[in-house]
């Protein structure tokens, strides 16, 4: 028998090119990497640390391709507010008041939300730079969790879209990006420069930021179309077409671009994205929470575009649970398809006999190997294959009623909003255990909650945002 550090047994969902799923499978790990995967009867490895067995599931670590972790201090406060109320009333003021220590306390609860449910890699877009080391607090929280991170430092300079303090010159923004890159990049963290959307920085600076990503072989992470693109592209750039059409016209739409949300495109833009090799970060949970009924991922998937699934920030991704986003990917698409059918001229009606778009298997694929490809990390993570890093989740389904009986295992997993935290027996990043039996091995979630509660209370008073708490709630809240 061959020796290895760790041997995992159970139903192994590999996400390899053939999508092999071994009902009685094994994964052997040595030195942080996968050295063998296969059917249990063929296993010729043994290890002192042997885990799993009957009733267990082994999957690749999940990949969250879009987020704003610093929003932890304003979690769920979007409820009952308009876009302008939350953006200017508490979003900018409260996150802007976060220095490094506050950003750490703000980011840690959503970080724990992710890793305790099996996310081993997350992307983050950070644009709170009144305190230049706010981003360092977020990166420290991710580092302490053991997750991987693709951090995008977003530069804002347009006076119409960013308030005082949030704006910075291009030189300062790129210099700070270089600082963060020099201080934080390693095998688990990469740093890039971007901006929120086309209209959040001055027209000539948008291309300079994109050029920095090309010169540094980094992704260009952009919200497109962003809320004000239609208006500002016309008024300030003289462009009547779509956001992706404009980027292509300017020579900036290519394989290093990953666009978040990417809804309400013009006809032909999905094909353009496909032709140029850009990637898409789908954000279905946020789309559903905000009632955006025309979510459409099918246009990208049918065109062969690389897609992953992301959450956005806790202000609109309330539970901050990627499993919820997997379910939302399917339900939002099906609701959107029905909405488009009803709003069109077609007389075709839903009869109940149609095969609905998508599957739980597709959703899980987008949250693993799809997310890895969307972040250009598929050579290391996203699937259980020999030679890849051992980023792995071990689930014990024996007490999970939502996953019993097991004939439709993956649909039960996805539509049941994933495993409960205590069923997550191990979360491993490059073979190192970061979560065991539902709890982080070194971070206290109770301490994280206490610090987060105290921070929000302080910030609400400090920036005068108390009036937005429970705004438009029908309940009578009695204090004291």
C-alpha positions as a Markdown table, in Angstrom:
| # | Residue | x | y | z |
|---|---|---|---|---|
| 1 | Unk | 0.0 | 0.0 | 0.0 |
| 2 | Unk | 1.1 | 3.5 | -0.8 |
| 3 | Unk | 1.3 | 6.1 | 2.0 |
| 4 | Unk | -0.4 | 9.5 | 1.9 |
| 5 | Unk | -1.1 | 12.3 | 4.4 |
| 6 | Unk | -4.9 | 12.2 | 4.2 |
| 7 | Unk | -7.4 | 9.8 | 2.6 |
| 8 | Unk | -11.0 | 10.9 | 2.0 |
| 9 | Unk | -13.8 | 8.4 | 1.3 |
| 10 | Unk | -17.4 | 8.8 | 0.2 |
| 11 | Unk | -19.3 | 9.8 | -2.9 |
| 12 | Unk | -16.7 | 11.7 | -4.8 |
| 13 | Unk | -18.0 | 14.4 | -7.2 |
| 14 | Unk | -14.8 | 15.1 | -9.2 |
| 15 | Unk | -15.8 | 17.9 | -11.7 |
| 16 | Unk | -13.1 | 16.4 | -13.9 |
| 17 | Unk | -13.5 | 16.7 | -17.7 |
| 18 | Unk | -15.6 | 13.6 | -17.8 |
| 19 | Unk | -17.6 | 14.7 | -14.7 |
| 20 | Unk | -16.8 | 11.4 | -13.0 |
| 21 | Unk | -18.8 | 10.8 | -9.8 |
| 22 | Unk | -17.7 | 7.8 | -7.8 |
| 23 | Unk | -20.5 | 6.5 | -5.5 |
| 24 | Unk | -17.9 | 4.6 | -3.5 |
| 25 | Unk | -14.8 | 6.8 | -4.1 |
| 26 | Unk | -11.7 | 8.1 | -2.6 |
| 27 | Unk | -9.3 | 11.0 | -2.8 |
| 28 | Unk | -5.7 | 10.7 | -1.7 |
| 29 | Unk | -3.8 | 13.8 | -0.6 |
| 30 | Unk | 0.0 | 14.2 | -0.1 |
| 31 | Unk | 1.9 | 17.4 | 0.5 |
| 32 | Unk | -1.3 | 19.5 | 0.0 |
| 33 | Unk | -2.0 | 18.1 | -3.5 |
| 34 | Unk | -4.2 | 15.3 | -4.9 |
| 35 | Unk | -2.2 | 12.2 | -5.8 |
| 36 | Unk | -5.1 | 9.8 | -6.6 |
| 37 | Unk | -8.8 | 9.8 | -7.2 |
| 38 | Unk | -11.0 | 6.9 | -8.1 |
| 39 | Unk | -13.3 | 4.1 | -7.1 |
| 40 | Unk | -12.9 | 2.8 | -3.6 |
| 41 | Unk | -12.2 | -0.8 | -4.6 |
| 42 | Unk | -9.2 | 0.4 | -6.6 |
| 43 | Unk | -7.6 | 2.4 | -3.8 |
| 44 | Unk | -4.1 | 1.4 | -3.0 |
| 45 | Unk | -3.4 | 4.2 | -0.5 |
| 46 | Unk | -3.5 | 4.3 | 3.3 |
| 47 | Unk | -3.1 | 7.2 | 5.7 |
| 48 | Unk | -3.2 | 7.8 | 9.4 |
| 49 | Unk | -5.8 | 10.5 | 8.7 |
| 50 | Unk | -8.6 | 8.7 | 7.0 |
| 51 | Unk | -12.0 | 10.5 | 6.9 |
| 52 | Unk | -15.5 | 9.9 | 5.5 |
| 53 | Unk | -16.9 | 6.7 | 4.3 |
| 54 | Unk | -20.5 | 5.6 | 3.8 |
| 55 | Unk | -22.9 | 8.6 | 3.9 |
| 56 | Unk | -20.2 | 11.2 | 3.1 |
| 57 | Unk | -19.8 | 13.4 | 0.1 |
| 58 | Unk | -16.5 | 14.8 | -1.2 |
| 59 | Unk | -16.6 | 17.8 | -3.5 |
| 60 | Unk | -14.2 | 20.5 | -4.7 |
| 61 | Unk | -14.0 | 23.6 | -2.7 |
| 62 | Unk | -16.6 | 26.2 | -3.8 |
| 63 | Unk | -15.5 | 29.4 | -5.6 |
| 64 | Unk | -17.3 | 32.7 | -5.0 |
| 65 | Unk | -16.5 | 35.0 | -8.0 |
| 66 | Unk | -17.9 | 38.3 | -6.8 |
| 67 | Unk | -18.2 | 40.1 | -3.5 |
| 68 | Unk | -17.7 | 43.1 | -1.3 |
| 69 | Unk | -16.7 | 41.8 | 2.1 |
| 70 | Unk | -16.3 | 45.2 | 3.8 |
| 71 | Unk | -20.1 | 45.5 | 3.6 |
| 72 | Unk | -20.4 | 43.2 | 6.6 |
| 73 | Unk | -21.2 | 46.2 | 8.9 |
| 74 | Unk | -24.3 | 47.0 | 6.8 |
| 75 | Unk | -25.6 | 43.4 | 6.3 |
| 76 | Unk | -29.2 | 43.2 | 5.1 |
| 77 | Unk | -29.8 | 47.0 | 5.5 |
| 78 | Unk | -30.8 | 47.3 | 1.9 |
| 79 | Unk | -34.2 | 45.9 | 2.9 |
| 80 | Unk | -36.8 | 48.6 | 2.8 |
| 81 | Unk | -34.5 | 51.2 | 1.2 |
| 82 | Unk | -34.1 | 52.7 | -2.3 |
| 83 | Unk | -30.8 | 52.5 | -4.2 |
| 84 | Unk | -30.0 | 56.1 | -3.5 |
| 85 | Unk | -31.0 | 55.9 | 0.2 |
| 86 | Unk | -28.6 | 53.0 | 0.9 |
| 87 | Unk | -25.8 | 54.2 | -1.4 |
| 88 | Unk | -25.5 | 57.7 | 0.0 |
| 89 | Unk | -27.3 | 57.2 | 3.3 |
| 90 | Unk | -25.3 | 54.5 | 4.9 |
| 91 | Unk | -23.3 | 52.5 | 2.3 |
| 92 | Unk | -20.7 | 55.1 | 1.5 |
| 93 | Unk | -20.7 | 56.7 | 5.0 |
| 94 | Unk | -20.4 | 53.5 | 7.1 |
| 95 | Unk | -17.9 | 51.6 | 4.9 |
| 96 | Unk | -16.0 | 54.8 | 4.4 |
| 97 | Unk | -15.5 | 55.2 | 8.1 |
| 98 | Unk | -13.8 | 51.7 | 8.3 |
| 99 | Unk | -10.1 | 51.8 | 8.9 |
| 100 | Unk | -8.0 | 48.6 | 8.8 |
| 101 | Unk | -9.3 | 47.3 | 12.2 |
| 102 | Unk | -12.9 | 48.2 | 11.5 |
| 103 | Unk | -12.7 | 46.6 | 8.1 |
| 104 | Unk | -11.4 | 43.4 | 9.7 |
| 105 | Unk | -14.3 | 43.3 | 12.1 |
| 106 | Unk | -16.7 | 44.1 | 9.3 |
| 107 | Unk | -15.4 | 41.5 | 6.9 |
| 108 | Unk | -14.9 | 38.6 | 9.3 |
| 109 | Unk | -18.5 | 37.4 | 9.7 |
| 110 | Unk | -19.2 | 37.2 | 6.0 |
| 111 | Unk | -15.7 | 35.5 | 5.6 |
| 112 | Unk | -16.8 | 32.9 | 8.1 |
| 113 | Unk | -20.1 | 32.5 | 6.3 |
| 114 | Unk | -18.2 | 31.6 | 3.2 |
| 115 | Unk | -15.6 | 29.2 | 4.6 |
| 116 | Unk | -17.8 | 27.4 | 7.1 |
| 117 | Unk | -20.1 | 26.4 | 4.2 |
| 118 | Unk | -17.3 | 25.2 | 2.0 |
| 119 | Unk | -16.0 | 28.2 | 0.0 |
| 120 | Unk | -12.3 | 27.9 | -0.4 |
| 121 | Unk | -11.7 | 30.7 | -2.9 |
| 122 | Unk | -13.4 | 34.2 | -3.0 |
| 123 | Unk | -13.1 | 37.2 | -5.2 |
| 124 | Unk | -13.5 | 40.6 | -3.6 |
| 125 | Unk | -14.0 | 44.1 | -5.1 |
| 126 | Unk | -12.9 | 46.8 | -2.6 |
| 127 | Unk | -13.6 | 50.5 | -3.1 |
| 128 | Unk | -13.6 | 52.0 | 0.4 |
| 129 | Unk | -10.4 | 54.0 | 0.3 |
| 130 | Unk | -10.9 | 57.0 | 2.6 |
| 131 | Unk | -8.7 | 54.9 | 4.9 |
| 132 | Unk | -6.1 | 53.5 | 2.5 |
| 133 | Unk | -5.5 | 50.4 | 4.7 |
| 134 | Unk | -9.2 | 49.5 | 4.8 |
| 135 | Unk | -8.4 | 46.9 | 2.1 |
| 136 | Unk | -5.7 | 45.5 | 4.4 |
| 137 | Unk | -8.3 | 44.7 | 7.0 |
| 138 | Unk | -10.3 | 42.7 | 4.6 |
| 139 | Unk | -7.3 | 40.8 | 3.3 |
| 140 | Unk | -6.2 | 40.0 | 6.8 |
| 141 | Unk | -9.7 | 38.6 | 7.6 |
| 142 | Unk | -9.5 | 36.4 | 4.4 |
| 143 | Unk | -5.9 | 35.4 | 5.3 |
| 144 | Unk | -6.9 | 34.4 | 8.8 |
| 145 | Unk | -9.7 | 32.2 | 7.4 |
| 146 | Unk | -7.3 | 30.3 | 5.2 |
| 147 | Unk | -9.2 | 30.9 | 2.0 |
| 148 | Unk | -7.7 | 32.0 | -1.3 |
| 149 | Unk | -8.6 | 35.5 | -2.5 |
| 150 | Unk | -8.5 | 37.4 | -5.8 |
| 151 | Unk | -8.7 | 41.0 | -4.6 |
| 152 | Unk | -9.6 | 43.9 | -6.9 |
| 153 | Unk | -8.8 | 47.4 | -5.7 |
| 154 | Unk | -11.4 | 49.6 | -7.4 |
| 155 | Unk | -10.4 | 53.2 | -8.2 |
| 156 | Unk | -13.1 | 55.9 | -8.2 |
| 157 | Unk | -12.5 | 59.3 | -9.6 |
| 158 | Unk | -15.7 | 60.6 | -11.2 |
| 159 | Unk | -17.3 | 63.4 | -9.1 |
| 160 | Unk | -20.8 | 62.5 | -10.3 |
| 161 | Unk | -20.7 | 58.9 | -9.1 |
| 162 | Unk | -18.4 | 59.0 | -6.0 |
| 163 | Unk | -18.6 | 61.4 | -3.0 |
| 164 | Unk | -15.8 | 63.3 | -1.5 |
| 165 | Unk | -13.2 | 61.1 | 0.1 |
| 166 | Unk | -13.9 | 58.1 | -2.1 |
| 167 | Unk | -12.4 | 59.8 | -5.1 |
| 168 | Unk | -8.7 | 59.5 | -5.7 |
| 169 | Unk | -6.4 | 60.4 | -8.5 |
| 170 | Unk | -5.3 | 57.6 | -10.9 |
| 171 | Unk | -1.7 | 57.9 | -9.7 |
| 172 | Unk | -2.7 | 57.5 | -6.1 |
| 173 | Unk | -5.0 | 54.6 | -6.9 |
| 174 | Unk | -2.4 | 52.7 | -8.9 |
| 175 | Unk | 0.3 | 53.4 | -6.4 |
| 176 | Unk | -1.8 | 52.0 | -3.6 |
| 177 | Unk | -2.7 | 48.9 | -5.8 |
| 178 | Unk | 1.1 | 48.4 | -6.2 |
| 179 | Unk | 1.5 | 48.7 | -2.4 |
| 180 | Unk | -1.2 | 46.1 | -1.7 |
| 181 | Unk | 0.2 | 43.8 | -4.4 |
| 182 | Unk | 3.7 | 44.0 | -2.9 |
| 183 | Unk | 2.5 | 43.4 | 0.7 |
| 184 | Unk | -0.2 | 40.8 | 0.2 |
| 185 | Unk | 0.4 | 38.7 | -2.9 |
| 186 | Unk | 1.4 | 35.1 | -2.3 |
| 187 | Unk | 0.4 | 31.6 | -3.5 |
| 188 | Unk | -3.1 | 32.2 | -2.0 |
| 189 | Unk | -3.8 | 35.9 | -2.8 |
| 190 | Unk | -3.6 | 37.9 | -6.0 |
| 191 | Unk | -4.2 | 41.6 | -6.4 |
| 192 | Unk | -5.5 | 43.6 | -9.3 |
| 193 | Unk | -6.7 | 47.1 | -10.2 |
| 194 | Unk | -10.2 | 47.9 | -11.5 |
| 195 | Unk | -13.1 | 50.3 | -11.0 |
| 196 | Unk | -16.7 | 49.8 | -10.2 |
| 197 | Unk | -18.1 | 50.5 | -13.6 |
| 198 | Unk | -17.5 | 52.5 | -16.8 |
| 199 | Unk | -19.0 | 55.7 | -15.3 |
| 200 | Unk | -17.2 | 55.6 | -12.0 |
| 201 | Unk | -13.9 | 57.1 | -13.2 |
| 202 | Unk | -12.9 | 59.7 | -15.7 |
| 203 | Unk | -13.2 | 58.5 | -19.3 |
| 204 | Unk | -9.5 | 58.6 | -20.1 |
| 205 | Unk | -8.6 | 56.9 | -16.8 |
| 206 | Unk | -10.8 | 53.9 | -17.4 |
| 207 | Unk | -8.5 | 52.7 | -20.2 |
| 208 | Unk | -5.4 | 53.4 | -18.2 |
| 209 | Unk | -6.6 | 51.1 | -15.4 |
| 210 | Unk | -7.4 | 48.4 | -17.9 |
| 211 | Unk | -3.9 | 48.8 | -19.4 |
| 212 | Unk | -2.4 | 48.3 | -16.0 |
| 213 | Unk | -4.1 | 44.9 | -15.7 |
| 214 | Unk | -2.8 | 43.9 | -19.1 |
| 215 | Unk | 0.7 | 45.0 | -18.3 |
| 216 | Unk | 0.6 | 43.1 | -15.0 |
| 217 | Unk | -1.2 | 40.0 | -16.4 |
| 218 | Unk | -4.2 | 40.5 | -14.1 |
| 219 | Unk | -8.0 | 40.4 | -14.5 |
| 220 | Unk | -10.0 | 43.5 | -15.1 |
| 221 | Unk | -13.0 | 43.2 | -12.9 |
| 222 | Unk | -15.9 | 45.4 | -13.9 |
| 223 | Unk | -19.6 | 45.9 | -13.0 |
| 224 | Unk | -21.2 | 46.0 | -16.5 |
| 225 | Unk | -23.6 | 47.4 | -17.3 |
| 226 | Unk | -23.6 | 49.4 | -14.1 |
| 227 | Unk | -26.7 | 51.5 | -13.1 |
| 228 | Unk | -25.8 | 54.7 | -14.9 |
| 229 | Unk | -24.0 | 53.4 | -18.0 |
| 230 | Unk | -26.9 | 54.1 | -20.4 |
| 231 | Unk | -27.1 | 57.8 | -19.3 |
| 232 | Unk | -23.4 | 58.5 | -18.9 |
| 233 | Unk | -22.2 | 56.6 | -22.0 |
| 234 | Unk | -24.4 | 58.8 | -24.0 |
| 235 | Unk | -23.9 | 62.1 | -22.2 |
| 236 | Unk | -20.2 | 62.0 | -21.5 |
| 237 | Unk | -18.8 | 59.6 | -24.1 |
| 238 | Unk | -21.2 | 60.2 | -27.0 |
| 239 | Unk | -21.9 | 56.5 | -27.2 |
| 240 | Unk | -25.4 | 55.3 | -27.8 |
| 241 | Unk | -24.6 | 51.5 | -27.8 |
| 242 | Unk | -24.2 | 49.1 | -24.9 |
| 243 | Unk | -21.4 | 48.9 | -22.3 |
| 244 | Unk | -19.7 | 45.8 | -23.8 |
| 245 | Unk | -20.0 | 47.3 | -27.3 |
| 246 | Unk | -18.2 | 50.4 | -26.0 |
| 247 | Unk | -15.5 | 48.4 | -24.3 |
| 248 | Unk | -15.0 | 46.5 | -27.5 |
| 249 | Unk | -14.9 | 49.7 | -29.6 |
| 250 | Unk | -12.2 | 51.0 | -27.3 |
| 251 | Unk | -10.2 | 47.7 | -27.6 |
| 252 | Unk | -10.7 | 46.6 | -24.0 |
| 253 | Unk | -13.0 | 43.6 | -24.2 |
| 254 | Unk | -10.9 | 40.5 | -24.0 |
| 255 | Unk | -9.9 | 37.4 | -22.1 |
| 256 | Unk | -8.7 | 39.3 | -19.0 |
| 257 | Unk | -12.1 | 40.9 | -18.5 |
| 258 | Unk | -14.6 | 39.5 | -15.9 |
| 259 | Unk | -17.9 | 41.3 | -15.8 |
| 260 | Unk | -20.2 | 41.1 | -12.8 |
| 261 | Unk | -24.0 | 41.0 | -13.1 |
| 262 | Unk | -24.0 | 41.5 | -16.8 |
| 263 | Unk | -27.8 | 41.7 | -17.3 |
| 264 | Unk | -30.0 | 43.8 | -19.7 |
| 265 | Unk | -27.6 | 43.5 | -22.6 |
| 266 | Unk | -28.2 | 44.7 | -26.0 |
| 267 | Unk | -28.9 | 42.2 | -28.8 |
| 268 | Unk | -25.6 | 40.7 | -29.9 |
| 269 | Unk | -23.5 | 41.6 | -26.9 |
| 270 | Unk | -23.5 | 38.1 | -25.5 |
| 271 | Unk | -22.0 | 36.9 | -28.8 |
| 272 | Unk | -19.5 | 39.7 | -28.6 |
| 273 | Unk | -18.4 | 38.7 | -25.1 |
| 274 | Unk | -18.0 | 35.1 | -26.4 |
| 275 | Unk | -16.0 | 36.1 | -29.4 |
| 276 | Unk | -13.6 | 38.2 | -27.3 |
| 277 | Unk | -13.2 | 35.5 | -24.6 |
| 278 | Unk | -14.3 | 37.6 | -21.6 |
| 279 | Unk | -15.8 | 36.0 | -18.5 |
| 280 | Unk | -19.0 | 36.6 | -16.5 |
| 281 | Unk | -19.6 | 36.6 | -12.8 |
| 282 | Unk | -23.3 | 35.8 | -12.4 |
| 283 | Unk | -24.9 | 37.2 | -9.2 |
| 284 | Unk | -28.4 | 35.5 | -9.1 |
| 285 | Unk | -29.1 | 35.8 | -5.4 |
| 286 | Unk | -28.7 | 39.6 | -5.4 |
| 287 | Unk | -30.8 | 39.8 | -8.5 |
| 288 | Unk | -33.7 | 37.9 | -6.9 |
| 289 | Unk | -33.5 | 39.8 | -3.6 |
| 290 | Unk | -33.9 | 43.1 | -5.5 |
| 291 | Unk | -36.7 | 41.7 | -7.6 |
| 292 | Unk | -34.9 | 41.8 | -10.9 |
| 293 | Unk | -37.1 | 39.3 | -12.8 |
| 294 | Unk | -35.2 | 39.4 | -16.1 |
| 295 | Unk | -32.1 | 37.5 | -14.9 |
| 296 | Unk | -30.6 | 35.6 | -17.9 |
| 297 | Unk | -27.5 | 33.4 | -17.7 |
| 298 | Unk | -28.6 | 31.2 | -20.6 |
| 299 | Unk | -27.5 | 33.7 | -23.2 |
| 300 | Unk | -23.9 | 33.3 | -21.9 |
| 301 | Unk | -23.9 | 29.6 | -21.3 |
| 302 | Unk | -25.4 | 28.9 | -24.7 |
| 303 | Unk | -22.7 | 31.0 | -26.3 |
| 304 | Unk | -20.0 | 29.0 | -24.5 |
| 305 | Unk | -18.9 | 31.9 | -22.2 |
| 306 | Unk | -17.0 | 31.0 | -19.0 |
| 307 | Unk | -19.3 | 31.8 | -16.1 |
| 308 | Unk | -19.0 | 31.5 | -12.3 |
| 309 | Unk | -21.4 | 32.4 | -9.5 |
| 310 | Unk | -20.9 | 35.2 | -7.0 |
| 311 | Unk | -22.8 | 36.7 | -4.1 |
| 312 | Unk | -22.2 | 40.5 | -4.2 |
| 313 | Unk | -21.9 | 42.1 | -0.7 |
| 314 | Unk | -23.8 | 41.3 | 2.5 |
| 315 | Unk | -25.9 | 44.5 | 2.1 |
| 316 | Unk | -27.8 | 42.7 | -0.6 |
| 317 | Unk | -26.6 | 39.1 | -0.2 |
| 318 | Unk | -28.1 | 38.9 | 3.2 |
| 319 | Unk | -27.2 | 35.4 | 4.3 |
| 320 | Unk | -24.0 | 35.5 | 2.4 |
| 321 | Unk | -24.4 | 31.9 | 1.5 |
| 322 | Unk | -23.1 | 30.6 | -1.9 |
| 323 | Unk | -25.4 | 27.6 | -1.7 |
| 324 | Unk | -28.3 | 30.0 | -1.8 |
| 325 | Unk | -26.9 | 31.5 | -4.9 |
| 326 | Unk | -26.7 | 28.1 | -6.5 |
| 327 | Unk | -30.4 | 27.6 | -6.0 |
| 328 | Unk | -31.0 | 31.2 | -7.1 |
| 329 | Unk | -29.1 | 30.6 | -10.3 |
| 330 | Unk | -31.7 | 28.0 | -11.3 |
| 331 | Unk | -34.9 | 29.7 | -9.9 |
| 332 | Unk | -34.0 | 33.2 | -11.2 |
| 333 | Unk | -33.3 | 31.8 | -14.7 |
| 334 | Unk | -36.6 | 29.9 | -14.8 |
| 335 | Unk | -38.5 | 32.9 | -13.5 |
| 336 | Unk | -36.8 | 35.1 | -16.0 |
| 337 | Unk | -37.5 | 32.7 | -18.9 |
| 338 | Unk | -41.2 | 32.7 | -17.9 |
| 339 | Unk | -41.2 | 36.5 | -17.6 |
| 340 | Unk | -39.7 | 37.0 | -21.0 |
| 341 | Unk | -42.2 | 34.5 | -22.5 |
| 342 | Unk | -45.2 | 36.4 | -21.0 |
| 343 | Unk | -43.9 | 39.8 | -22.0 |
| 344 | Unk | -43.2 | 38.7 | -25.6 |
| 345 | Unk | -45.6 | 38.2 | -28.5 |
| 346 | Unk | -45.4 | 34.4 | -28.3 |
| 347 | Unk | -48.7 | 32.6 | -27.7 |
| 348 | Unk | -46.8 | 29.8 | -26.2 |
| 349 | Unk | -47.9 | 29.1 | -22.6 |
| 350 | Unk | -46.3 | 27.1 | -19.9 |
| 351 | Unk | -48.0 | 23.7 | -19.7 |
| 352 | Unk | -45.9 | 22.0 | -17.1 |
| 353 | Unk | -44.5 | 19.5 | -19.7 |
| 354 | Unk | -41.4 | 21.6 | -20.6 |
| 355 | Unk | -37.9 | 20.6 | -19.4 |
| 356 | Unk | -36.8 | 23.6 | -17.5 |
| 357 | Unk | -33.4 | 25.2 | -18.2 |
| 358 | Unk | -30.5 | 24.1 | -16.1 |
| 359 | Unk | -29.8 | 21.5 | -13.5 |
| 360 | Unk | -28.4 | 21.2 | -10.0 |
| 361 | Unk | -25.4 | 19.6 | -11.6 |
| 362 | Unk | -24.8 | 22.6 | -13.7 |
| 363 | Unk | -25.2 | 24.9 | -10.7 |
| 364 | Unk | -22.6 | 23.0 | -8.7 |
| 365 | Unk | -20.3 | 22.9 | -11.8 |
| 366 | Unk | -20.4 | 26.7 | -12.0 |
| 367 | Unk | -19.6 | 27.1 | -8.3 |
| 368 | Unk | -16.5 | 24.9 | -8.6 |
| 369 | Unk | -14.7 | 24.4 | -11.9 |
| 370 | Unk | -16.7 | 27.2 | -13.5 |
| 371 | Unk | -15.7 | 29.6 | -10.9 |
| 372 | Unk | -12.1 | 28.5 | -11.1 |
| 373 | Unk | -12.1 | 29.1 | -14.8 |
| 374 | Unk | -13.8 | 32.5 | -14.4 |
| 375 | Unk | -10.9 | 33.5 | -12.1 |
| 376 | Unk | -8.2 | 31.9 | -14.3 |
| 377 | Unk | -7.4 | 29.4 | -11.5 |
| 378 | Unk | -8.5 | 26.2 | -13.2 |
| 379 | Unk | -4.9 | 24.9 | -13.3 |
| 380 | Unk | -4.9 | 24.7 | -9.4 |
| 381 | Unk | -8.4 | 24.4 | -8.1 |
| 382 | Unk | -12.1 | 23.7 | -9.1 |
| 383 | Unk | -11.9 | 19.9 | -9.6 |
| 384 | Unk | -10.6 | 16.8 | -7.9 |
| 385 | Unk | -7.9 | 15.7 | -10.2 |
| 386 | Unk | -4.4 | 14.4 | -9.7 |
| 387 | Unk | -1.8 | 17.2 | -9.5 |
| 388 | Unk | -4.3 | 19.9 | -8.4 |
| 389 | Unk | -4.3 | 21.5 | -5.0 |
| 390 | Unk | -6.4 | 19.7 | -2.4 |
| 391 | Unk | -9.1 | 22.4 | -1.9 |
| 392 | Unk | -11.8 | 20.0 | -0.8 |
| 393 | Unk | -15.1 | 19.9 | 1.2 |
| 394 | Unk | -16.1 | 16.7 | 3.1 |
| 395 | Unk | -19.9 | 16.6 | 3.9 |
| 396 | Unk | -21.5 | 14.1 | 6.3 |
| 397 | Unk | -25.1 | 13.6 | 5.0 |
| 398 | Unk | -26.1 | 10.9 | 7.5 |
| 399 | Unk | -28.0 | 13.4 | 9.6 |
| 400 | Unk | -29.1 | 15.7 | 6.8 |
| 401 | Unk | -32.8 | 15.2 | 6.3 |
| 402 | Unk | -32.9 | 17.5 | 3.3 |
| 403 | Unk | -30.5 | 15.1 | 1.5 |
| 404 | Unk | -32.4 | 11.9 | 2.2 |
| 405 | Unk | -33.1 | 9.6 | 0.4 |
| 406 | Unk | -30.0 | 9.8 | -1.9 |
| 407 | Unk | -31.2 | 9.0 | -5.4 |
| 408 | Unk | -31.3 | 12.7 | -6.4 |
| 409 | Unk | -28.3 | 13.6 | -4.3 |
| 410 | Unk | -27.0 | 16.8 | -6.1 |
| 411 | Unk | -30.5 | 18.2 | -6.6 |
| 412 | Unk | -31.2 | 17.7 | -2.9 |
| 413 | Unk | -27.9 | 19.3 | -2.1 |
| 414 | Unk | -28.5 | 22.4 | -4.2 |
| 415 | Unk | -32.2 | 22.9 | -3.7 |
| 416 | Unk | -31.8 | 22.2 | 0.0 |
| 417 | Unk | -29.4 | 25.2 | 0.2 |
| 418 | Unk | -26.5 | 22.9 | 0.9 |
| 419 | Unk | -25.4 | 21.1 | 4.0 |
| 420 | Unk | -25.9 | 22.5 | 7.4 |
| 421 | Unk | -22.7 | 23.9 | 8.9 |
| 422 | Unk | -22.3 | 21.0 | 11.4 |
| 423 | Unk | -22.5 | 18.5 | 8.5 |
| 424 | Unk | -19.4 | 20.2 | 7.0 |
| 425 | Unk | -16.8 | 17.8 | 8.5 |
| 426 | Unk | -13.8 | 19.3 | 6.8 |
| 427 | Unk | -12.9 | 22.2 | 4.6 |
| 428 | Unk | -9.4 | 22.0 | 3.3 |
| 429 | Unk | -7.3 | 24.5 | 1.4 |
| 430 | Unk | -4.2 | 22.9 | -0.2 |
| 431 | Unk | -4.6 | 20.0 | 2.1 |
| 432 | Unk | -4.7 | 22.1 | 5.3 |
| 433 | Unk | -7.9 | 21.8 | 7.4 |
| 434 | Unk | -9.4 | 25.3 | 8.0 |
| 435 | Unk | -12.9 | 24.1 | 9.1 |
| 436 | Unk | -13.6 | 21.0 | 11.2 |
| 437 | Unk | -17.1 | 19.8 | 12.2 |
| 438 | Unk | -18.6 | 23.1 | 11.1 |
| 439 | Unk | -16.3 | 25.3 | 13.1 |
| 440 | Unk | -13.3 | 27.3 | 12.0 |
| 441 | Unk | -10.1 | 25.8 | 13.5 |
| 442 | Unk | -8.8 | 29.1 | 14.8 |
| 443 | Unk | -11.4 | 31.9 | 14.5 |
| 444 | Unk | -14.3 | 32.3 | 17.0 |
| 445 | Unk | -17.5 | 33.1 | 15.3 |
| 446 | Unk | -18.9 | 34.3 | 18.7 |
| 447 | Unk | -16.1 | 36.8 | 19.0 |
| 448 | Unk | -16.7 | 37.8 | 15.4 |
| 449 | Unk | -20.4 | 38.4 | 16.0 |
| 450 | Unk | -19.7 | 40.5 | 19.1 |
| 451 | Unk | -17.1 | 42.7 | 17.3 |
| 452 | Unk | -19.4 | 43.1 | 14.3 |
| 453 | Unk | -22.4 | 44.1 | 16.5 |
| 454 | Unk | -20.3 | 46.7 | 18.4 |
| 455 | Unk | -18.9 | 48.1 | 15.2 |
| 456 | Unk | -22.3 | 48.6 | 13.5 |
| 457 | Unk | -23.6 | 50.3 | 16.6 |
| 458 | Unk | -20.6 | 52.7 | 16.7 |
| 459 | Unk | -20.8 | 53.4 | 12.9 |
| 460 | Unk | -24.6 | 54.1 | 12.9 |
| 461 | Unk | -24.1 | 56.8 | 15.6 |
| 462 | Unk | -20.9 | 58.1 | 14.2 |
| 463 | Unk | -22.3 | 58.8 | 10.7 |
| 464 | Unk | -25.9 | 59.6 | 11.6 |
| 465 | Unk | -27.4 | 56.6 | 9.8 |
| 466 | Unk | -29.7 | 55.3 | 12.6 |
| 467 | Unk | -32.8 | 56.5 | 10.6 |
| 468 | Unk | -32.1 | 53.8 | 8.0 |
| 469 | Unk | -32.3 | 50.9 | 10.5 |
| 470 | Unk | -35.6 | 49.0 | 10.0 |
| 471 | Unk | -36.7 | 51.7 | 7.6 |
| 472 | Unk | -40.3 | 51.1 | 6.5 |
| 473 | Unk | -40.6 | 48.1 | 8.9 |
| 474 | Unk | -44.3 | 47.4 | 9.7 |
| 475 | Unk | -43.4 | 46.4 | 13.3 |
| 476 | Unk | -43.3 | 48.6 | 16.3 |
| 477 | Unk | -39.8 | 48.3 | 17.8 |
| 478 | Unk | -39.6 | 49.0 | 21.5 |
| 479 | Unk | -36.3 | 49.7 | 23.1 |
| 480 | Unk | -35.6 | 49.8 | 26.8 |
